[in-house]
């Protein structure tokens, strides 16, 4: 009887440790409890602009140069999460993992020529993506904190 309790306690402890070890925290503590679907944000991003949101999804892409952004995908919708360079560094092996991210929805100013994308500046200029005709409002989340599992 005592052995069974000890074994059960040990197994619960091992399970707890293994689940905790698999979760990595980046940046500030997540304070929000209610998640906002990415699709809802993208349907009316101006309603969320300047507001702090909590989103959940799979990491679809990671900045390979500085770890300064990740793309989060959920239900075939994707949004970029940009963090301050050096404050949070997302690992490249986060791709494919589940992420819970808290941050502020913001309009991207002149995203068409943003240097955070992996394309070279030469390719962007030659493709004409910096032309005045391509003024499209884009939104992303300015990341404050994240949990990656």
C-alpha positions in Angstrom: 0.0 0.0 0.0 2.7 2.4 1.0 4.8 1.4 -2.1 1.8 2.1 -4.3 1.4 5.6 -2.9 5.1 6.3 -3.2 5.1 5.1 -6.8 2.0 7.1 -7.6 3.5 10.2 -6.1 6.7 9.7 -8.0 4.9 9.2 -11.3 2.8 12.4 -10.7 6.0 14.3 -9.9 7.8 13.0 -13.1 4.7 13.9 -15.2 4.6 17.4 -13.7 8.4 18.0 -14.3 8.2 16.6 -17.9 5.3 18.9 -18.8 6.9 21.9 -17.3 10.2 21.3 -19.0 8.6 21.2 -22.4 7.2 24.7 -22.0 9.5 27.7 -22.6 8.8 31.2 -21.5 9.9 34.3 -23.5 9.6 37.9 -22.4 7.1 39.1 -19.8 4.6 37.0 -17.9 1.3 36.4 -19.7 -1.5 38.1 -17.8 -4.5 37.7 -20.0 -6.8 34.7 -19.6 -9.1 35.0 -22.6 -7.7 34.1 -26.0 -8.7 36.1 -29.1 -8.9 34.1 -32.3 -6.5 35.3 -35.0 -9.3 35.3 -37.5 -11.3 37.7 -35.3 -8.3 40.1 -35.2 -7.8 39.9 -38.9 -11.5 40.5 -39.7 -11.4 43.9 -38.0 -7.8 44.7 -37.0 -8.6 48.4 -36.5 -10.9 47.5 -33.6 -8.0 45.8 -31.9 -5.3 48.3 -32.8 -3.4 49.4 -29.6 -5.1 46.7 -27.5 -3.4 43.9 -25.8 -4.5 40.4 -26.9 -3.7 36.8 -26.2 -3.5 34.5 -29.3 -2.7 30.8 -29.6 -1.5 28.8 -32.6 1.2 26.9 -34.2 4.5 28.6 -35.0 4.5 28.6 -38.8 7.8 30.5 -39.3 10.7 32.0 -37.2 13.1 34.8 -38.1 16.3 32.8 -38.9 18.6 35.8 -38.5 17.8 37.2 -35.0 14.8 35.4 -33.8 12.9 38.7 -33.7 9.6 37.5 -35.1 7.4 34.4 -35.5 4.3 33.8 -37.6 1.5 32.2 -35.6 -1.1 30.2 -37.5 -4.5 29.0 -36.3 -7.5 27.8 -38.4 -5.7 28.8 -41.7 -5.1 32.4 -40.5 -1.7 33.7 -39.8 -0.3 36.8 -38.0 3.2 38.0 -37.4 4.4 38.5 -33.9 7.3 41.0 -33.8 9.4 41.5 -30.7 12.0 44.1 -29.8 15.4 42.9 -31.1 17.5 41.2 -28.4 14.8 41.5 -25.7 13.1 38.3 -26.8 14.9 35.8 -29.2 12.7 33.0 -30.5 14.6 29.8 -31.3 14.4 28.5 -34.8 13.3 25.1 -33.5 10.1 26.7 -32.3 8.6 26.1 -35.8 5.8 23.6 -35.6 5.3 24.1 -31.8 2.2 25.5 -30.1 2.6 29.1 -28.9 0.6 31.3 -26.6 1.5 34.9 -27.2 0.4 38.2 -25.5 1.0 41.4 -27.3 -0.4 44.7 -28.7 -2.0 44.8 -32.1 -0.3 47.4 -34.3 -0.5 48.6 -37.8 2.8 48.0 -39.7 4.2 51.1 -41.2 5.5 50.5 -44.7 5.6 46.7 -44.3 6.3 46.2 -48.0 10.0 47.2 -47.4 10.4 45.9 -43.8 13.9 44.5 -43.3 12.6 41.8 -40.9 11.6 39.7 -43.9 14.1 37.2 -45.1 14.2 38.5 -48.7 17.2 40.6 -49.6 16.8 44.4 -50.2 17.9 44.0 -53.8 15.1 41.5 -54.6 12.5 43.8 -53.0 13.7 46.9 -55.0 13.8 45.0 -58.3 10.3 43.5 -57.7 8.9 47.0 -57.2 7.4 46.2 -53.8 8.4 49.6 -52.5 6.3 51.5 -54.9 3.7 54.0 -53.7 0.9 51.9 -55.4 1.3 49.1 -52.8 0.0 51.0 -49.8 -1.9 48.2 -48.0 -2.6 48.3 -44.3 -1.0 45.4 -42.5 -1.2 44.5 -38.9 0.9 42.4 -36.6 1.2 41.8 -32.8 4.0 43.6 -31.0 4.9 40.7 -28.7 5.3 41.2 -25.0 5.4 37.6 -23.7 5.1 34.1 -25.0 4.9 30.5 -24.0 6.1 27.9 -26.5 5.2 24.2 -25.9 
